[in-house]
Amino acid sequence: MSRICEITGKKVMVGNNVSHAKNHTKRKFYPNLQTKKFFVPETGEWVVLKVSTNALRTINKKGISAVLAEATANGNVLV
């Protein structure tokens, strides 16, 4: 599976390692992704999502139903 958050759409970024001598070599910055199960009370189902920790904070704040509706409207998740 790809390393993309299913809620926010965060994905791998590319940058440089910079040594003390200012040598630049390419590197990747990976998002902090966690695989979590969420219970959606409206449907009575469990949903497994690969989400970033930033998305987990958003889910704790707004609730899973609101976040899933918003992500579906943005086209990030298909539930």
Backbone as CSV, one residue per row, in Angstrom:
resi,resn,N_x,N_y,N_z,CA_x,CA_y,CA_z,C_x,C_y,C_z
1,MET,0.828,-1.187,0.000,0.000,0.000,0.000,0.873,1.251,0.000
2,SER,0.312,2.304,-0.522,1.064,3.541,-0.581,1.025,4.245,0.774
3,ARG,1.991,5.095,0.984,2.089,5.820,2.246,1.351,7.146,2.122
4,ILE,0.009,7.075,2.095,-0.833,8.260,1.973,-1.915,8.184,3.037
5,CYS,-2.120,9.296,3.750,-3.190,9.371,4.735,-4.526,9.396,4.010
6,GLU,-5.456,8.542,4.443,-6.749,8.435,3.776,-7.703,9.562,4.151
7,ILE,-7.356,10.352,5.158,-8.212,11.466,5.569,-7.670,12.790,5.039
8,THR,-6.409,13.077,5.312,-5.854,14.377,4.934,-5.151,14.372,3.583
9,GLY,-4.755,13.186,3.101,-4.044,13.119,1.824,-2.554,13.387,1.942
10,LYS,-2.033,13.435,3.176,-0.593,13.639,3.350,0.161,12.468,2.741
11,LYS,1.294,12.758,2.098,2.092,11.702,1.494,3.577,12.014,1.626
12,VAL,4.409,11.153,1.048,5.860,11.275,1.157,6.322,12.557,0.473
13,MET,7.229,13.280,1.150,7.834,14.471,0.572,9.308,14.182,0.296
14,VAL,9.887,14.913,-0.643,11.289,14.728,-1.009,12.062,15.970,-0.603
15,GLY,13.256,15.746,-0.061,14.110,16.855,0.339,15.563,16.438,0.283
16,ASN,16.387,17.139,1.030,17.815,16.880,1.030,18.318,16.592,2.433
17,ASN,19.253,15.633,2.537,20.107,15.528,3.709,21.216,16.537,3.520
18,VAL,21.508,17.325,4.517,22.577,18.311,4.411,23.605,17.978,5.484
19,SER,24.803,17.621,5.037,25.865,17.259,5.976,26.506,18.520,6.547
20,HIS,27.411,18.304,7.485,28.128,19.429,8.085,28.945,20.174,7.032
21,ALA,29.403,19.444,6.006,30.183,20.044,4.928,29.282,20.618,3.824
22,LYS,27.990,20.676,4.096,26.995,21.235,3.172,26.813,20.395,1.905
23,ASN,27.125,19.083,1.976,26.823,18.191,0.854,25.338,17.858,0.896
24,HIS,24.683,17.906,-0.266,23.262,17.626,-0.356,23.042,16.265,-1.030
25,THR,22.306,15.386,-0.363,21.893,14.122,-0.961,20.391,13.995,-0.765
26,LYS,19.722,13.382,-1.730,18.271,13.265,-1.681,17.831,12.322,-0.565
27,ARG,16.683,12.632,0.022,16.073,11.800,1.052,14.565,11.959,0.986
28,LYS,13.859,11.107,1.725,12.404,11.171,1.773,11.949,11.484,3.199
29,PHE,10.896,12.272,3.297,10.242,12.553,4.565,8.913,11.797,4.565
30,TYR,8.785,10.821,5.466,7.585,9.987,5.507,6.572,10.563,6.499
31,PRO,5.290,10.526,6.160,4.273,10.972,7.129,4.147,9.950,8.251
32,ASN,3.727,10.421,9.414,3.553,9.546,10.577,2.185,8.875,10.461
33,LEU,2.137,7.713,9.804,0.879,7.026,9.546,0.656,5.891,10.538
34,GLN,-0.588,5.745,10.952,-1.006,4.683,11.853,-2.222,3.996,11.238
35,THR,-2.311,2.690,11.379,-3.490,1.958,10.934,-4.420,1.817,12.135
36,LYS,-5.637,2.346,12.015,-6.580,2.367,13.132,-7.945,1.860,12.707
37,LYS,-8.665,1.272,13.662,-10.044,0.867,13.452,-10.937,1.873,14.157
38,PHE,-11.957,2.353,13.455,-12.896,3.309,14.022,-14.302,2.726,13.922
39,PHE,-15.103,2.924,14.965,-16.497,2.504,14.947,-17.351,3.686,14.529
40,VAL,-18.147,3.503,13.473,-19.043,4.548,12.987,-20.431,4.235,13.523
41,PRO,-20.928,5.011,14.502,-22.211,4.673,15.125,-23.406,4.788,14.182
42,GLU,-23.344,5.668,13.190,-24.474,5.843,12.277,-24.741,4.585,11.458
43,THR,-23.669,3.905,11.025,-23.821,2.697,10.215,-23.674,1.426,11.040
44,GLY,-23.122,1.542,12.249,-22.900,0.373,13.093,-21.761,-0.497,12.599
45,GLU,-20.833,0.051,11.821,-19.728,-0.711,11.243,-18.389,-0.205,11.767
46,TRP,-17.401,-1.093,11.691,-16.020,-0.731,11.963,-15.343,-0.386,10.639
47,VAL,-14.540,0.666,10.641,-13.818,1.105,9.446,-12.339,1.115,9.771
48,VAL,-11.526,0.481,8.921,-10.076,0.472,9.107,-9.478,1.509,8.163
49,LEU,-8.746,2.476,8.729,-8.154,3.547,7.947,-6.679,3.680,8.275
50,LYS,-5.901,4.064,7.284,-4.505,4.420,7.496,-4.453,5.942,7.576
51,VAL,-4.254,6.467,8.787,-4.359,7.903,9.015,-3.080,8.445,9.642
52,SER,-2.824,9.722,9.392,-1.701,10.403,10.031,-2.105,10.775,11.458
53,THR,-1.130,11.057,12.287,-1.432,11.441,13.660,-2.151,12.784,13.697
54,ASN,-1.907,13.632,12.716,-2.644,14.882,12.606,-4.121,14.600,12.359
55,ALA,-4.435,13.616,11.523,-5.821,13.244,11.263,-6.461,12.639,12.510
56,LEU,-5.697,11.911,13.318,-6.232,11.364,14.565,-6.686,12.478,15.496
57,ARG,-5.914,13.542,15.555,-6.298,14.695,16.381,-7.584,15.319,15.859
58,THR,-7.708,15.401,14.530,-8.909,15.957,13.931,-10.115,15.072,14.226
59,ILE,-9.939,13.752,14.161,-11.023,12.819,14.460,-11.448,12.946,15.921
60,ASN,-10.496,13.096,16.824,-10.828,13.275,18.244,-11.593,14.569,18.471
61,LYS,-11.305,15.588,17.683,-11.948,16.889,17.859,-13.345,16.924,17.240
62,LYS,-13.475,16.480,15.977,-14.727,16.620,15.237,-15.621,15.387,15.290
63,GLY,-15.019,14.217,15.473,-15.776,12.967,15.429,-15.556,12.281,14.085
64,ILE,-15.645,10.947,14.098,-15.324,10.164,12.905,-16.336,10.399,11.787
65,SER,-17.612,10.576,12.124,-18.635,10.742,11.087,-18.427,12.021,10.296
66,ALA,-18.154,13.117,10.994,-17.940,14.404,10.330,-16.682,14.379,9.476
67,VAL,-15.631,13.743,9.981,-14.362,13.684,9.247,-14.505,12.815,8.002
68,LEU,-15.211,11.684,8.111,-15.418,10.827,6.950,-16.261,11.532,5.883
69,ALA,-17.275,12.268,6.311,-18.101,13.004,5.352,-17.290,14.065,4.632
70,GLU,-16.442,14.754,5.383,-15.585,15.803,4.801,-14.562,15.202,3.846
71,ALA,-13.962,14.067,4.226,-12.953,13.421,3.376,-13.598,12.858,2.117
72,THR,-14.818,12.342,2.223,-15.519,11.832,1.058,-15.845,12.958,0.093
73,ALA,-16.231,14.114,0.635,-16.530,15.280,-0.205,-15.278,15.761,-0.926
74,ASN,-14.123,15.653,-0.266,-12.843,16.065,-0.881,-12.293,15.013,-1.824
75,GLY,-12.834,13.798,-1.786,-12.373,12.733,-2.655,-11.190,11.961,-2.126
76,ASN,-10.886,12.075,-0.819,-9.746,11.357,-0.253,-10.080,9.933,0.141
77,VAL,-11.309,9.673,0.564,-11.663,8.343,1.059,-12.979,7.910,0.419
78,LEU,-13.086,6.615,0.161,-14.315,6.058,-0.415,-14.894,5.066,0.579
79,VAL,-15.910,5.474,1.337,-16.525,4.601,2.337,-17.981,4.401,2.004
